[in-house]
């Protein structure tokens, strides 16, 4: 999962803040609880869990990020 996110095109990376948490790190447990993550791998966009136990392909992830960003901009 992390590699799919790391490989995002630069045009998407500049519009996003990418943070990665390791479930074995106690300091990151609050982040998992906040985003209601129960299974790995998972991706949350704007605090909303979008993918859980699923690794999307690059196009699907890019489309989802764009949709979420557009939704936020129209609010």
Secondary structure in CASP SS format (residue, H / E / C, confidence):
PFRMAT SS
TARGET T0000
AUTHOR 0000-0000-0000
METHOD secondary structure of the structure
MODEL  1
X C 1.00
X H 1.00
X H 1.00
X H 1.00
X H 1.00
X H 1.00
X C 1.00
X C 1.00
X C 1.00
X H 1.00
X H 1.00
X H 1.00
X H 1.00
X C 1.00
X C 1.00
X C 1.00
X C 1.00
X C 1.00
X C 1.00
X C 1.00
X C 1.00
X C 1.00
X C 1.00
X C 1.00
X C 1.00
X H 1.00
X H 1.00
X H 1.00
X H 1.00
X H 1.00
X H 1.00
X H 1.00
X H 1.00
X H 1.00
X C 1.00
X C 1.00
X C 1.00
X C 1.00
X C 1.00
X C 1.00
X C 1.00
X E 1.00
X E 1.00
X E 1.00
X E 1.00
X C 1.00
X C 1.00
X E 1.00
X E 1.00
X E 1.00
X E 1.00
X E 1.00
X C 1.00
X C 1.00
X C 1.00
X C 1.00
X C 1.00
X H 1.00
X H 1.00
X H 1.00
X H 1.00
X H 1.00
X H 1.00
X H 1.00
X H 1.00
X H 1.00
X H 1.00
X H 1.00
X H 1.00
X H 1.00
X H 1.00
X H 1.00
X H 1.00
X C 1.00
X C 1.00
END
